[in-house]
Amino acid sequence: MESIVILLIEDNEGDILLIREALSHGSIGKEVSVVKDGWEAIQFLEKKGVYKNAILPDLILLDINLPKLNGHEVSSRIKSNPQIQHIPVIMLTTSSSESNILKSYQNHVNCFITKPIEAHNFLEMITAIEEFWLSMVQLPKK
């Protein structure tokens, strides 16, 4: 099986480290790219500027609270672009507000997950995401 490419769109260094650590385990090979703001995410996904040779991800982990463009704006842009709209987007955020949940699904995210506060729960959540999205779900071929 070839390696799975994940794009992590996250500006919190602690969360980036935890997610990378959790994803480094497991039997599936993963390549994780990280961008730290919404505008950079769009540049990456549209292969513009320094990202002209970027490999499109198989899965996107997206935070809501980002600089430049927030997660809602990013997901809206992703899902309105025929070249990248097929890529599953997981909204992974500290928010649990009903308005953020509704707005995320209105922007066609594939699922909404609230980040746990405790580190061990955070790692369990990433493991569950990996088991579901990378082991059970059939992702589109590139």
Backbone hydrogen bonds in HBPLUS format (Angstrom, degrees):
<---DONOR---> <-ACCEPTOR-->    atom                        ^
c    i                          cat <-CA-CA->   ^        H-A-AA   ^      H-
h    n   atom  resd res      DA  || num        DHA   H-A  angle D-A-AA Bond
n    s   type  num  typ     dist DA aas  dist angle  dist       angle   num
A0004-ILE N   A0029-GLY O   2.83 MM  25  6.16 165.7  1.85 152.1 148.6     1
A0031-GLU N   A0004-ILE O   2.78 MM  27  6.16 158.9  1.82 160.1 164.2     2
A0058-ASP N   A0005-VAL O   2.66 MM  53  5.26 161.3  1.69 140.0 145.5     3
A0006-ILE N   A0031-GLU O   2.83 MM  25  6.14 166.3  1.85 163.2 166.7     4
A0033-SER N   A0006-ILE O   2.89 MM  27  6.28 165.1  1.91 167.7 171.8     5
A0007-LEU N   A0059-LEU O   2.97 MM  52  6.42 161.7  2.00 158.9 164.6     6
A0061-LEU N   A0007-LEU O   2.88 MM  54  6.23 163.8  1.91 158.0 162.7     7
A0008-LEU N   A0033-SER O   2.79 MM  25  6.07 174.1  1.79 168.9 169.4     8
A0035-VAL N   A0008-LEU O   3.00 MM  27  6.45 157.3  2.06 160.3 165.8     9
A0009-ILE N   A0061-LEU O   2.79 MM  52  6.06 173.2  1.80 175.2 177.4    10
A0063-ASP N   A0009-ILE O   3.07 MM  54  6.20 150.3  2.16 165.4 170.6    11
A0010-GLU N   A0035-VAL O   3.05 MM  25  6.47 140.5  2.22 162.8 166.9    12
A0016-ILE N   A0012-ASN O   2.95 MM   4  6.24 156.2  2.01 154.4 162.2    13
A0017-LEU N   A0013-GLU O   2.97 MM   4  6.22 162.3  2.00 151.2 154.8    14
A0018-LEU N   A0014-GLY O   3.00 MM   4  6.25 164.4  2.03 149.6 153.9    15
A0019-ILE N   A0015-ASP O   2.88 MM   4  5.98 165.4  1.90 152.4 156.5    16
A0020-ARG N   A0016-ILE O   2.91 MM   4  6.03 166.4  1.93 151.9 156.3    17
A0021-GLU N   A0017-LEU O   2.92 MM   4  6.03 162.8  1.95 149.3 154.5    18
A0022-ALA N   A0018-LEU O   2.93 MM   4  6.12 166.2  1.95 150.1 153.8    19
A0023-LEU N   A0019-ILE O   2.92 MM   4  6.06 158.2  1.96 150.8 157.0    20
A0024-SER N   A0020-ARG O   2.97 MM   4  6.08 125.6  2.27 141.1 154.7    21
A0024-SER N   A0021-GLU O   3.17 MM   3  5.19 139.7  2.34  96.8 108.3    22
A0041-ALA N   A0037-ASP O   3.05 MM   4  6.33 148.9  2.15 146.6 156.0    23
A0038-GLY N   A0067-PRO O   3.11 MM  29  6.29 153.7  2.18 170.6 169.1    24
A0042-ILE N   A0038-GLY O   3.13 MM   4  6.45 155.9  2.19 148.1 152.4    25
A0043-GLN N   A0039-TRP O   3.03 MM   4  6.33 159.9  2.08 149.7 155.5    26
A0044-PHE N   A0040-GLU O   2.89 MM   4  6.11 156.7  1.95 149.1 155.3    27
A0045-LEU N   A0041-ALA O   2.93 MM   4  6.17 170.1  1.94 155.0 156.9    28
A0046-GLU N   A0042-ILE O   2.87 MM   4  5.91 147.0  1.98 147.9 156.4    29
A0048-LYS N   A0043-GLN O   2.91 MM   5  5.03 169.5  1.92 147.5 151.0    30
A0047-LYS N   A0044-PHE O   3.12 MM   3  5.05 157.3  2.17 102.2 108.5    31
A0051-TYR N   A0048-LYS O   2.97 MM   3  5.24 154.0  2.04 133.5 131.3    32
A0052-LYS N   A0049-GLY O   3.16 MM   3  5.63 149.5  2.26 126.7 123.8    33
A0054-ALA N   A0051-TYR O   2.95 MM   3  4.99 167.4  1.97 115.8 116.9    34
A0060-ILE N   A0088-PRO O   2.95 MM  28  6.18 153.1  2.02 160.2 168.2    35
A0090-ILE N   A0060-ILE O   2.82 MM  30  6.09 167.9  1.83 162.5 166.2    36
A0062-LEU N   A0090-ILE O   2.86 MM  28  6.00 173.3  1.86 161.5 162.5    37
A0092-LEU N   A0062-LEU O   2.70 MM  30  5.54 157.8  1.75 140.8 148.7    38
A0066-LEU N   A0064-ILE O   3.02 MM   2  5.95 117.8  2.42 114.0  97.7    39
A0071-GLY N   A0064-ILE O   2.73 MM   7  3.86 172.1  1.74 124.0 126.2    40
A0069-LEU N   A0067-PRO O   2.82 MM   2  5.73 134.1  2.03 113.3  98.6    41
A0074-VAL N   A0070-ASN O   2.96 MM   4  6.27 158.1  2.00 154.5 161.7    42
A0075-SER N   A0071-GLY O   2.85 MM   4  5.99 169.1  1.86 150.5 153.4    43
A0076-SER N   A0072-HIS O   2.99 MM   4  6.09 156.5  2.05 144.1 150.9    44
A0077-ARG N   A0073-GLU O   3.03 MM   4  6.24 156.7  2.08 144.2 150.1    45
A0078-ILE N   A0074-VAL O   2.88 MM   4  6.15 159.7  1.92 155.5 161.5    46
A0079-LYS N   A0075-SER O   2.94 MM   4  6.05 173.6  1.95 152.9 154.6    47
A0080-SER N   A0076-SER O   3.09 MM   4  6.12 121.5  2.44 136.4 149.7    48
A0081-ASN N   A0078-ILE O   3.17 MM   3  5.43 163.1  2.20 109.5 114.5    49
A0084-ILE N   A0081-ASN O   3.02 MM   3  5.71 150.0  2.11 122.0 129.5    50
A0085-GLN N   A0081-ASN O   2.83 MM   4  5.51 134.2  2.04 162.4 173.0    51
A0087-ILE N   A0084-ILE O   3.08 MM   3  5.81 167.2  2.10 124.3 128.2    52
A0110-ASN N   A0089-VAL O   2.79 MM  21  5.37 151.1  1.87 146.3 156.1    53
A0091-MET N   A0111-CYS O   2.87 MM  20  6.20 161.2  1.91 167.2 162.0    54
A0113-ILE N   A0091-MET O   2.75 MM  22  6.04 169.8  1.76 175.8 178.6    55
A0093-THR N   A0113-ILE O   3.07 MM  20  6.53 158.6  2.12 162.6 167.9    56
A0115-LYS N   A0093-THR O   2.63 MM  22  5.42 161.1  1.66 137.1 143.9    57
A0100-ASN N   A0097-SER O   3.11 MM   3  5.35 120.7  2.47 101.4 115.2    58
A0101-ILE N   A0097-SER O   3.01 MM   4  6.35 158.0  2.06 153.9 160.7    59
A0102-LEU N   A0098-GLU O   2.89 MM   4  6.06 172.3  1.90 154.4 156.2    60
A0103-LYS N   A0099-SER O   2.95 MM   4  5.99 165.2  1.97 143.7 148.6    61
A0104-SER N   A0100-ASN O   2.93 MM   4  5.93 151.6  2.02 140.3 147.9    62
A0105-TYR N   A0101-ILE O   3.11 MM   4  6.43 164.6  2.14 153.9 156.8    63
A0106-GLN N   A0102-LEU O   2.87 MM   4  6.12 148.8  1.97 149.4 159.5    64
A0107-ASN N   A0103-LYS O   3.03 MM   4  6.24 132.8  2.26 136.7 148.1    65
A0107-ASN N   A0104-SER O   3.06 MM   3  5.11 131.2  2.31  95.4 108.8    66
A0109-VAL N   A0104-SER O   3.20 MM   5  5.81 166.9  2.22 140.0 142.0    67
A0108-HIS N   A0105-TYR O   2.95 MM   3  4.78 155.0  2.01 103.8 106.6    68
A0122-PHE N   A0118-GLU O   2.91 MM   4  6.15 148.0  2.01 149.8 160.2    69
A0123-LEU N   A0119-ALA O   2.95 MM   4  6.25 158.3  2.00 154.0 158.2    70
A0124-GLU N   A0120-HIS O   3.06 MM   4  6.26 153.8  2.13 139.8 146.9    71
A0125-MET N   A0121-ASN O   2.92 MM   4  6.12 150.4  2.01 143.7 151.5    72
A0126-ILE N   A0122-PHE O   3.07 MM   4  6.41 159.3  2.11 151.4 156.0    73
A0127-THR N   A0123-LEU O   3.00 MM   4  6.22 156.4  2.05 146.4 153.2    74
A0128-ALA N   A0124-GLU O   2.91 MM   4  6.16 152.5  1.99 144.9 152.4    75
A0129-ILE N   A0125-MET O   2.91 MM   4  6.23 156.8  1.96 151.5 157.8    76
A0130-GLU N   A0126-ILE O   2.90 MM   4  6.12 163.1  1.92 149.4 154.1    77
A0131-GLU N   A0127-THR O   2.84 MM   4  6.08 163.8  1.87 151.2 155.7    78
A0132-PHE N   A0128-ALA O   2.98 MM   4  6.13 163.5  2.01 150.1 154.2    79
A0133-TRP N   A0129-ILE O   2.79 MM   4  5.76 155.2  1.85 159.2 163.0    80
A0134-LEU N   A0130-GLU O   2.88 MM   4  5.19 148.7  1.98 134.0 142.7    81
A0135-SER N   A0131-GLU O   3.28 MM   4  5.12 134.4  2.50 111.8 120.5    82
A0136-MET N   A0132-PHE O   3.10 MM   4  5.08 141.4  2.26 120.1 131.6    83
A0137-VAL N   A0132-PHE O   3.02 MM   5  6.25 154.7  2.08 166.6 172.1    84
